[in-house]
């Protein structure tokens, strides 16, 4: 929908660019800079770089991590043929045969939500295939610590988040599994991104409230969320560049938002859809029709599922029950996005304290095996993250190297970037083989 013409005066300057408390109104903003993380030169090629002098334990840890990540190139991506549809789309976009950006969506737990790992993958893909924009990001600031390094977002304090772990709701959470709701006038939400096309994902409902849309402080349109219960979409096309879109509720009526899309005409988007504390089964609790509609709308070329860390800490799962649950999840994603390839990323190594000694968590074995079997049975690729790290028990060395945190669960920024470099290396090595095979087949057909 094109912006409506308006002769109204520019919006008052009470909403300061820094989005701080102004005129009695308080806002919360996402963490992270307003533009993409600067590219870091050739980390993958520099896995064997010289290290600065370090204490013996730190130096040994660094050596272990670098050697194992480098050696991980010899560990195959399992069922890599499942990625051929994605590789073909990559080729066609790179060759200019397919219009619009190519979208990659990654679902997962806190490893994904941190946007260190996904942010580095985003940088890598966009360096090689072009910057398609930030793609989909959650509305406002749905929880403390929410961040995307390639976009800024925020909201006033009156909004309520549904979908967080431990906060049950009706399951109507949208593409990212979280929704933002309010029932009051003069509550705001905003996104600041570099794009030429924006889209609002929201929930249409009987008696739904109205929203005033502003672009860089200027009023451009009024959006109604009233209608029969169903996902709603609003498109706003504008000139390329940095835009700050703001929505303000206008009445005492319910409004429910899922998120924003910000895109450029071509390139790749890498969209972070992680929830702290999430397990893979959380996606099965989301309203299936709403998720399917949102996934169809995004039409991704690749969906990455990166769960397992939290499940490994629970004893409720058996190999059979987890494999069955994960297979149902893969089938649901496949039905909603039939043109997308699916890549399952297994959980990383994880330790637990036993009598004050850090010991590998054995139940990671079960989760890795169940995900591997479910991926194979459902025609999905599988990337064994734990094996790439150095296998069972490797987390201690990553902590020693300063690549993982002292909880022996999460990684540091450097560690997440190292993992991103490894997965991008493996995907691109397979993509290059695909290009060679594609060229050979086409050359043979020409004779």
C-alpha positions as CSV (number, residue, x, y, z in Angstrom):
1,X,0.0,0.0,0.0
2,X,1.4,3.4,-1.0
3,X,1.7,6.1,1.6
4,X,-1.2,8.5,1.7
5,X,-0.5,12.1,0.9
6,X,-0.8,14.5,3.8
7,X,-0.4,18.2,4.3
8,X,0.1,17.7,8.0
9,X,2.9,19.4,9.7
10,X,5.9,17.3,10.7
11,X,5.5,15.3,13.9
12,X,6.5,17.1,17.0
13,X,10.1,16.6,18.1
14,X,9.2,15.1,21.4
15,X,10.3,11.6,20.1
16,X,14.0,12.2,20.2
17,X,16.3,10.1,18.0
18,X,18.0,8.5,21.0
19,X,14.5,7.3,22.1
20,X,14.9,8.3,25.7
21,X,12.4,9.6,28.2
22,X,10.7,12.6,26.7
23,X,7.7,14.7,27.8
24,X,6.8,12.2,30.5
25,X,6.9,9.2,28.0
26,X,9.3,6.4,28.6
27,X,10.6,4.0,25.9
28,X,12.7,0.8,25.9
29,X,14.9,0.1,22.9
30,X,16.7,-3.0,21.6
31,X,20.4,-3.5,22.2
32,X,22.8,-3.0,19.4
33,X,24.1,-0.3,17.0
34,X,21.8,1.2,14.3
35,X,23.7,-0.4,11.5
36,X,25.1,-3.8,10.6
37,X,28.1,-5.1,12.5
38,X,31.3,-4.1,10.6
39,X,32.8,-6.9,8.5
40,X,35.7,-8.7,10.1
41,X,38.3,-9.7,7.5
42,X,38.7,-13.3,6.6
43,X,38.3,-15.1,9.9
44,X,37.8,-18.4,8.3
45,X,41.1,-18.1,6.4
46,X,42.8,-16.9,9.6
47,X,42.0,-19.9,11.7
48,X,45.7,-20.7,11.9
49,X,46.8,-17.1,12.6
50,X,49.5,-16.4,15.1
51,X,48.3,-15.8,18.7
52,X,49.5,-13.2,21.1
53,X,51.4,-14.6,24.1
54,X,48.9,-16.0,26.7
55,X,49.0,-18.1,29.8
56,X,49.5,-21.8,29.1
57,X,45.9,-22.8,29.8
58,X,44.6,-20.1,27.5
59,X,47.2,-20.8,24.8
60,X,46.4,-24.5,24.9
61,X,42.7,-23.8,24.7
62,X,43.2,-21.5,21.7
63,X,45.3,-24.2,20.0
64,X,42.6,-26.8,20.6
65,X,39.8,-24.6,19.3
66,X,41.7,-23.5,16.2
67,X,42.8,-27.0,15.3
68,X,39.4,-28.6,15.8
69,X,37.5,-25.9,13.9
70,X,39.9,-26.1,11.1
71,X,39.7,-29.9,11.1
72,X,35.9,-29.6,11.2
73,X,36.0,-28.9,7.5
74,X,36.6,-32.6,7.0
75,X,33.4,-33.5,8.9
76,X,30.7,-33.6,6.2
77,X,27.4,-31.7,6.2
78,X,25.1,-34.7,6.4
79,X,22.5,-35.1,3.7
80,X,23.9,-32.1,1.9
81,X,21.7,-32.9,-1.2
82,X,18.8,-31.4,0.8
83,X,20.4,-28.0,0.4
84,X,20.4,-28.1,-3.4
85,X,17.1,-26.1,-3.7
86,X,18.7,-23.3,-1.6
87,X,21.9,-23.4,-3.6
88,X,19.9,-23.1,-6.8
89,X,18.1,-20.1,-5.5
90,X,21.5,-18.6,-4.4
91,X,22.8,-19.1,-7.9
92,X,19.7,-17.6,-9.6
93,X,19.7,-14.5,-7.3
94,X,23.4,-14.0,-7.8
95,X,22.9,-14.4,-11.5
96,X,20.1,-11.8,-11.5
97,X,17.5,-14.4,-12.6
98,X,15.2,-14.0,-9.6
99,X,13.9,-10.7,-8.3
100,X,13.8,-9.6,-4.7
101,X,16.0,-10.7,-1.7
102,X,16.7,-14.3,-0.8
103,X,15.6,-14.9,2.8
104,X,17.3,-17.1,5.4
105,X,15.4,-17.7,8.7
106,X,17.1,-19.1,11.8
107,X,15.0,-20.4,14.7
108,X,16.6,-21.3,18.0
109,X,17.3,-20.7,21.7
110,X,19.6,-18.2,23.4
111,X,22.5,-19.1,21.1
112,X,20.4,-17.7,18.2
113,X,18.8,-14.9,20.2
114,X,22.1,-13.3,21.1
115,X,22.6,-12.4,17.3
116,X,26.4,-12.8,17.7
117,X,26.3,-16.1,15.7
118,X,23.5,-15.1,13.3
119,X,24.9,-11.6,13.0
120,X,28.2,-12.9,11.7
121,X,26.4,-15.3,9.3
122,X,24.4,-12.4,8.1
123,X,27.6,-10.4,7.4
124,X,29.2,-13.3,5.6
125,X,26.2,-14.0,3.3
126,X,25.7,-10.3,2.6
127,X,29.4,-9.8,1.8
128,X,29.2,-12.5,-0.9
129,X,25.6,-12.2,-2.2
130,X,24.6,-8.7,-1.4
131,X,22.7,-6.9,1.4
132,X,19.0,-7.6,1.2
133,X,18.2,-5.6,4.4
134,X,17.4,-6.8,7.9
135,X,14.3,-8.7,6.8
136,X,12.0,-9.7,9.7
137,X,12.6,-8.5,13.2
138,X,10.4,-8.6,16.2
139,X,8.1,-5.6,17.1
140,X,9.5,-3.2,19.7
141,X,11.5,-4.6,22.5
142,X,9.7,-7.8,23.4
143,X,12.1,-8.7,26.3
144,X,15.0,-7.3,28.1
145,X,18.2,-7.9,26.1
146,X,16.5,-8.3,22.7
147,X,18.8,-7.2,20.0
148,X,19.6,-7.2,16.3
149,X,22.8,-5.7,15.2
150,X,21.5,-4.6,11.9
151,X,18.3,-2.8,13.1
152,X,17.1,-0.6,16.0
153,X,13.7,-1.1,17.5
154,X,11.8,0.0,20.6
155,X,8.5,0.6,22.3
156,X,6.8,2.4,25.1
157,X,6.3,0.6,28.4
158,X,2.6,-0.2,28.0
159,X,3.1,-3.2,25.6
160,X,2.8,-6.8,26.9
161,X,4.8,-9.7,25.4
162,X,3.3,-13.1,24.8
163,X,5.2,-16.2,23.9
164,X,8.2,-16.0,26.2
165,X,9.3,-19.2,27.9
166,X,7.2,-19.7,31.1
167,X,4.5,-17.3,30.0
168,X,1.7,-19.3,28.4
169,X,-0.7,-17.7,26.0
170,X,-3.0,-18.5,23.1
171,X,-0.2,-19.4,20.7
172,X,-1.0,-16.6,18.2
173,X,2.6,-15.2,18.2
174,X,3.5,-14.9,14.5
175,X,6.7,-15.7,12.6
176,X,9.1,-15.2,15.5
177,X,7.0,-16.8,18.3
178,X,6.5,-13.6,20.2
179,X,3.8,-10.9,20.0
180,X,3.4,-7.4,21.5
181,X,0.0,-6.3,22.6
182,X,-1.7,-3.3,24.1
183,X,-5.1,-1.9,24.7
184,X,-4.6,1.9,25.1
185,X,-4.0,5.0,23.1
186,X,-0.7,6.8,22.7
187,X,1.5,3.7,23.0
188,X,4.3,3.6,20.5
189,X,6.5,1.1,18.7
190,X,9.3,1.9,16.2
191,X,11.9,0.4,13.9
192,X,14.9,2.1,12.4
193,X,16.5,0.3,9.4
194,X,18.1,0.9,6.0
195,X,15.5,-0.3,3.4
196,X,13.2,0.7,0.6
197,X,10.4,-1.6,1.5
198,X,8.8,-2.1,4.9
199,X,6.1,-4.5,6.0
200,X,4.2,-4.8,9.2
201,X,3.1,-8.2,10.5
202,X,0.1,-7.9,12.9
203,X,-3.0,-9.8,14.1
204,X,-6.3,-8.7,12.6
205,X,-9.1,-9.1,15.1
206,X,-12.7,-7.9,15.7
207,X,-12.7,-4.5,17.3
208,X,-8.9,-4.1,16.6
209,X,-7.5,-0.7,17.2
210,X,-6.1,1.9,14.7
211,X,-2.5,2.9,14.3
212,X,-0.9,6.1,13.0
213,X,2.2,5.5,10.9
214,X,5.1,8.0,10.8
215,X,8.1,7.9,8.6
216,X,11.1,9.9,9.9
217,X,8.6,12.0,12.0
218,X,6.1,12.6,9.2
219,X,2.6,11.1,9.3
220,X,2.0,9.0,6.2
221,X,-0.9,6.6,6.8
222,X,-3.5,5.2,9.2
223,X,-3.7,1.5,9.7
224,X,-6.7,-0.4,11.0
225,X,-6.2,-3.8,12.6
226,X,-10.0,-4.5,12.8
227,X,-11.3,-7.6,11.0
228,X,-11.9,-11.3,11.2
229,X,-9.3,-13.2,13.2
230,X,-6.3,-13.7,10.9
231,X,-2.8,-12.6,10.3
232,X,-2.6,-9.1,8.8
233,X,0.0,-7.4,6.6
234,X,0.7,-3.8,5.7
235,X,3.2,-2.8,3.1
236,X,5.0,0.6,2.9
237,X,7.3,1.4,0.0
238,X,9.5,4.4,0.1
239,X,12.9,5.8,-1.2
240,X,16.0,3.7,-0.3
241,X,17.9,4.8,2.8
242,X,17.6,5.0,6.6
243,X,14.1,5.2,7.8
244,X,12.6,5.4,11.3
245,X,9.0,4.1,11.1
246,X,6.9,4.7,14.2
247,X,3.4,3.4,15.1
248,X,1.2,5.1,17.6
249,X,-2.1,3.5,18.9
250,X,-5.0,5.9,18.5
251,X,-7.8,4.4,20.7
252,X,-8.8,2.2,23.6
253,X,-8.9,-0.9,21.5
254,X,-6.7,-4.1,21.2
255,X,-3.7,-4.1,19.0
256,X,-1.4,-7.0,18.5
257,X,1.9,-6.9,16.6
258,X,4.3,-9.6,15.4
259,X,7.1,-7.7,13.8
260,X,8.6,-5.6,11.0
261,X,10.1,-6.4,7.6
262,X,12.8,-4.1,6.2
263,X,14.2,-5.1,2.8
264,X,16.2,-3.9,-0.1
265,X,15.6,-4.8,-3.8
266,X,18.0,-7.6,-3.9
267,X,20.6,-9.5,-1.8
268,X,20.3,-11.8,1.2
269,X,18.5,-11.4,4.5
270,X,19.5,-13.5,7.6
271,X,16.7,-13.2,10.1
272,X,17.3,-14.0,13.8
273,X,14.3,-15.8,15.4
274,X,15.6,-17.0,18.7
275,X,14.0,-17.0,22.2
276,X,16.0,-17.3,25.4
277,X,15.3,-20.7,27.1
278,X,13.4,-22.1,24.2
279,X,13.2,-25.8,23.2
280,X,12.3,-27.0,19.8
281,X,8.9,-28.1,21.0
282,X,8.0,-24.5,21.7
283,X,7.3,-24.1,17.9
284,X,4.6,-26.8,18.1
285,X,2.7,-24.6,20.6
286,X,2.4,-21.7,18.2
287,X,-0.8,-21.3,16.3
288,X,-0.2,-23.4,13.2
289,X,-2.4,-21.3,10.8
290,X,-0.7,-18.0,11.9
291,X,2.8,-19.4,11.6
292,X,2.0,-21.0,8.2
293,X,0.6,-17.7,6.9
294,X,3.7,-15.7,8.1
295,X,6.2,-18.3,6.7
296,X,4.4,-18.3,3.3
297,X,4.6,-14.5,3.3
298,X,8.3,-14.6,3.9
299,X,8.9,-17.4,1.4
300,X,12.4,-18.3,2.7
301,X,15.0,-20.1,0.7
302,X,16.5,-21.7,3.8
303,X,15.2,-22.3,7.3
304,X,17.8,-23.1,10.0
305,X,16.7,-24.9,13.2
306,X,19.2,-24.6,16.0
307,X,17.8,-26.1,19.2
308,X,18.9,-28.7,21.8
309,X,20.9,-27.0,24.5
310,X,17.9,-26.6,26.9
311,X,16.4,-30.1,26.1
312,X,19.7,-31.7,27.1
313,X,19.2,-30.4,30.6
314,X,15.9,-32.1,31.0
315,X,15.2,-35.8,31.6
316,X,11.8,-36.0,30.1
317,X,13.0,-36.8,26.6
318,X,13.8,-40.3,25.3
319,X,15.5,-40.9,22.0
320,X,12.1,-42.0,20.5
321,X,10.0,-39.2,22.0
322,X,12.4,-36.4,21.0
323,X,12.9,-37.8,17.5
324,X,9.1,-38.0,17.0
325,X,8.6,-34.4,18.3
326,X,11.4,-33.1,16.1
327,X,10.0,-34.9,13.1
328,X,6.6,-33.3,13.6
329,X,8.3,-29.9,13.8
330,X,10.2,-30.5,10.6
331,X,7.0,-31.6,8.8
332,X,5.2,-28.5,10.0
333,X,8.0,-26.2,8.6
334,X,8.1,-28.1,5.4
335,X,4.4,-27.8,4.9
336,X,4.5,-24.0,5.5
337,X,7.6,-23.4,3.4
338,X,7.7,-26.1,0.8
339,X,10.2,-24.3,-1.4
340,X,12.7,-23.9,1.4
341,X,15.6,-26.1,2.3
342,X,15.9,-27.0,6.0
343,X,19.2,-27.2,7.8
344,X,19.2,-28.7,11.3
345,X,22.2,-27.5,13.4
346,X,22.8,-29.8,16.3
347,X,23.4,-28.5,19.9
348,X,26.9,-27.6,21.0
349,X,28.9,-29.3,23.7
350,X,27.7,-28.5,27.2
351,X,29.1,-29.2,30.7
352,X,27.6,-29.5,34.1
353,X,29.1,-29.4,37.6
354,X,29.4,-32.7,39.3
355,X,31.1,-32.5,42.7
356,X,32.6,-29.1,41.8
357,X,34.1,-30.6,38.6
358,X,33.0,-29.6,35.1
359,X,31.8,-32.8,33.4
360,X,30.3,-33.2,29.9
361,X,26.5,-33.4,29.9
362,X,25.7,-36.9,28.6
363,X,22.2,-36.2,27.5
364,X,23.5,-34.0,24.6
365,X,24.3,-37.4,23.0
366,X,20.6,-38.3,22.9
367,X,19.6,-34.9,21.4
368,X,22.2,-35.0,18.7
369,X,21.3,-38.5,17.7
370,X,17.5,-37.8,17.7
371,X,18.0,-34.6,15.6
372,X,20.3,-36.5,13.2
373,X,17.7,-39.3,12.7
374,X,14.8,-36.9,12.3
375,X,16.7,-34.8,9.8
376,X,17.6,-37.8,7.7
377,X,14.0,-39.1,7.8
378,X,12.5,-35.8,6.7
379,X,15.0,-34.9,3.9
380,X,16.8,-32.2,5.9
381,X,20.5,-31.4,6.1
382,X,22.3,-31.8,9.4
383,X,25.4,-29.9,10.7
384,X,26.9,-31.5,13.9
385,X,28.0,-28.4,15.8
386,X,29.4,-30.4,18.7
387,X,31.6,-32.4,16.4
388,X,32.8,-29.2,14.8
389,X,33.8,-27.9,18.2
390,X,36.0,-31.0,18.9
391,X,33.4,-33.4,20.2
392,X,32.1,-34.4,23.6
393,X,34.0,-32.7,26.3
394,X,35.3,-29.9,24.1
395,X,33.4,-27.1,25.9
396,X,36.1,-26.9,28.7
397,X,38.7,-26.1,26.1
398,X,36.5,-23.4,24.6
399,X,36.1,-21.8,28.0
400,X,39.9,-22.0,28.6
401,X,40.4,-20.3,25.2
402,X,38.0,-17.4,26.1
403,X,35.7,-18.6,23.4
404,X,32.9,-19.8,25.8
405,X,31.5,-18.3,28.9
406,X,32.1,-19.6,32.4
407,X,28.6,-21.2,32.6
408,X,30.0,-23.8,30.1
409,X,26.8,-23.4,28.1
410,X,27.1,-20.1,26.1
411,X,29.9,-18.7,24.0
412,X,31.6,-15.4,24.0
413,X,31.3,-13.0,21.0
414,X,34.5,-14.4,19.6
415,X,33.3,-18.0,20.0
416,X,30.0,-17.3,18.3
417,X,31.9,-15.7,15.4
418,X,34.2,-18.7,15.2
419,X,31.2,-21.0,14.9
420,X,29.6,-18.7,12.3
421,X,32.8,-18.8,10.2
422,X,32.8,-22.6,10.4
423,X,29.3,-23.1,9.2
424,X,29.6,-20.5,6.5
425,X,32.8,-22.1,5.3
426,X,31.1,-25.5,5.1
427,X,28.0,-24.2,3.3
428,X,30.1,-22.3,0.8
429,X,32.4,-25.2,0.1
430,X,29.3,-27.3,-0.7
431,X,27.9,-24.4,-2.8
432,X,31.1,-24.2,-4.8
433,X,30.8,-28.0,-5.5
434,X,27.2,-27.5,-6.5
435,X,28.3,-24.8,-9.0
436,X,30.9,-27.0,-10.5
437,X,28.4,-29.9,-10.8
438,X,25.8,-27.6,-12.3
439,X,28.2,-26.3,-14.9
440,X,29.2,-29.8,-15.8
441,X,25.6,-31.0,-16.3
442,X,24.7,-28.0,-18.3
443,X,27.8,-28.3,-20.5
444,X,27.0,-32.0,-21.1
445,X,23.5,-31.1,-22.1
446,X,24.8,-28.6,-24.7
447,X,26.4,-31.4,-26.8
